[in-house]
Amino acid sequence: MLRFTDLLEAAETEALFEKIQPTELYVFESICRSYSVKFSTPLYVVMNELDPYFVIKQHYASQLDDTDLDETLEQFLDSLYNLQDPNHERSKKDEFDSDIKLYEQQEKDRLAKGLPVHKAMRKKTSEKAPTEETLSETEEVPTLTGPIQGFVNFGHLRDDQEK
């Protein structure tokens, strides 16, 4: 006769094995357990009397209830595109890499021409942007000294009041 502890060990071992290498039946049973808990339906009713497609659809729909589609829309679209085209992930990576190379080349061209990052940053004179060589040739910038006493210098306020 089978002892109760042997039954527990066998069930635990089988559950662990199915967790490591899930079968279709294990996945379906897992979805049924989730449905049963979520919708307070007895497990035997979910597994034996309800339509499996309905159970699976409701399981996934309940997972999406708390999902913000604005934040995860790109992930959903990628999943759909991967289902349509198995090479989608590779082509997306290739497209991204080519875009990066294009942007790097545009930045090199901009720097070679001495153009600013934005037109509002243009100098009024026709000077080119300083390079490392011209920066080393420039005079040293004097260091600013802070107030001699105290933490904050309010001298400019006194000067404004005297005027």
C-alpha positions as CSV (number, residue, x, y, z in Angstrom):
1,M,0.0,0.0,0.0
2,L,1.2,3.5,-0.9
3,R,2.0,5.7,2.1
4,F,0.9,9.3,2.2
5,T,4.4,10.7,2.3
6,D,5.3,8.7,-0.8
7,L,2.2,10.2,-2.5
8,L,3.4,13.7,-1.5
9,E,6.9,13.1,-2.7
10,A,5.7,11.7,-6.0
11,A,3.3,14.6,-6.6
12,E,6.0,17.2,-5.6
13,T,8.5,15.6,-7.9
14,E,6.1,15.5,-10.8
15,A,5.1,19.1,-10.3
16,L,8.8,20.2,-10.1
17,F,9.6,18.2,-13.3
18,E,6.7,19.8,-15.2
19,K,7.8,23.2,-14.0
20,I,11.3,22.6,-15.4
21,Q,10.0,21.0,-18.6
22,P,6.5,22.2,-19.1
23,T,4.1,20.2,-21.3
24,E,1.0,21.5,-23.0
25,L,-1.1,19.8,-20.3
26,Y,0.9,21.5,-17.6
27,V,0.4,24.9,-19.2
28,F,-3.3,24.3,-19.6
29,E,-3.6,23.2,-16.0
30,S,-1.7,26.2,-14.8
31,I,-4.0,28.5,-16.8
32,C,-7.1,26.7,-15.4
33,R,-5.7,27.1,-11.8
34,S,-5.2,30.8,-12.4
35,Y,-8.7,31.1,-13.9
36,S,-10.2,29.2,-11.0
37,V,-8.6,31.5,-8.4
38,K,-9.3,34.7,-10.3
39,F,-13.0,34.0,-11.0
40,S,-13.8,31.8,-8.0
41,T,-14.8,28.9,-10.0
42,P,-14.1,25.3,-8.9
43,L,-11.1,23.8,-10.7
44,Y,-13.0,20.7,-11.9
45,V,-15.6,23.0,-13.5
46,V,-12.9,25.0,-15.3
47,M,-11.1,22.0,-16.5
48,N,-14.0,19.8,-17.5
49,E,-17.0,22.0,-18.3
50,L,-15.8,25.3,-19.7
51,D,-14.5,25.8,-23.2
52,P,-10.7,25.8,-23.2
53,Y,-10.5,28.7,-25.6
54,F,-12.7,30.8,-23.4
55,V,-10.7,29.9,-20.3
56,I,-7.4,30.8,-22.0
57,K,-8.7,34.0,-23.5
58,Q,-10.1,35.2,-20.2
59,H,-6.8,34.3,-18.4
60,Y,-4.8,36.4,-20.8
61,A,-7.4,39.2,-20.8
62,S,-7.3,39.4,-17.0
63,Q,-3.5,39.7,-17.1
64,L,-3.9,42.7,-19.5
65,D,-6.4,44.4,-17.2
66,D,-3.6,46.2,-15.2
67,T,-1.5,46.8,-18.3
68,D,-1.1,50.4,-19.6
69,L,-1.2,49.9,-23.4
70,D,0.5,53.3,-24.0
71,E,3.6,52.0,-22.2
72,T,3.6,48.5,-23.7
73,L,2.2,49.0,-27.2
74,E,5.7,48.7,-28.8
75,Q,6.2,45.3,-27.1
76,F,2.8,44.0,-28.3
77,L,3.5,45.2,-31.8
78,D,6.9,43.5,-31.7
79,S,5.2,40.3,-30.6
80,L,2.7,40.5,-33.5
81,Y,5.4,41.3,-36.0
82,N,7.5,38.4,-34.8
83,L,4.5,36.1,-35.3
84,Q,4.1,37.4,-38.9
85,D,7.8,37.4,-39.7
86,P,10.3,35.3,-37.7
87,N,13.2,37.5,-39.0
88,H,11.6,40.7,-37.7
89,E,13.9,40.9,-34.6
90,R,17.0,40.6,-36.8
91,S,15.8,43.1,-39.3
92,K,14.8,45.5,-36.5
93,K,18.4,45.2,-35.0
94,D,19.9,45.7,-38.5
95,E,17.8,48.8,-39.0
96,F,18.8,50.2,-35.6
97,D,22.5,49.6,-36.3
98,S,22.3,51.3,-39.7
99,D,20.5,54.3,-38.1
100,I,23.3,54.6,-35.5
101,K,26.0,54.5,-38.2
102,L,24.1,57.2,-40.2
103,Y,23.8,59.5,-37.1
104,E,27.5,59.0,-36.3
105,Q,28.4,60.0,-39.8
106,Q,26.2,63.0,-39.7
107,E,27.8,64.1,-36.4
108,K,31.3,63.7,-37.9
109,D,30.3,65.8,-40.9
110,R,28.8,68.5,-38.7
111,L,31.9,68.6,-36.5
112,A,34.2,68.8,-39.6
113,K,32.2,71.7,-41.0
114,G,32.3,73.5,-37.6
115,L,28.5,73.7,-37.4
116,P,26.7,74.0,-34.1
117,V,24.3,71.4,-32.8
118,H,21.4,73.8,-33.2
119,K,21.0,76.9,-35.3
120,A,20.3,79.0,-32.2
121,M,23.8,78.2,-31.0
122,R,25.5,79.8,-34.0
123,K,28.1,82.4,-33.2
124,K,27.4,85.9,-34.6
125,T,30.9,86.0,-36.0
126,S,32.2,83.6,-38.6
127,E,34.4,81.9,-36.1
128,K,34.6,78.1,-36.2
129,A,34.0,76.0,-33.2
130,P,37.1,75.7,-31.1
131,T,39.1,72.5,-31.4
132,E,41.4,70.8,-28.9
133,E,44.4,72.6,-30.5
134,T,42.9,76.1,-30.3
135,L,41.6,75.5,-26.7
136,S,45.2,74.7,-25.5
137,E,46.5,77.9,-27.2
138,T,44.0,80.2,-25.4
139,E,44.8,82.2,-22.3
140,E,44.0,80.8,-19.0
141,V,40.7,81.9,-17.5
142,P,41.2,83.7,-14.2
143,T,39.7,82.0,-11.2
144,L,36.9,83.7,-9.4
145,T,37.3,84.4,-5.7
146,G,34.5,84.1,-3.3
147,P,33.7,86.5,-0.4
148,I,36.4,87.1,2.0
149,Q,34.2,86.7,5.1
150,G,30.9,85.0,5.7
151,F,29.1,82.5,3.6
152,V,27.2,84.6,1.1
153,N,28.2,87.9,-0.4
154,F,25.3,90.4,-0.4
155,G,27.4,93.3,-1.6
156,H,25.6,93.7,-4.9
157,L,22.3,94.3,-2.9
158,R,23.9,97.1,-0.9
159,D,25.2,98.6,-4.2
160,D,21.7,98.5,-5.7
161,Q,20.2,100.3,-2.6
162,E,22.8,103.1,-2.7
163,K,21.9,103.9,-6.3
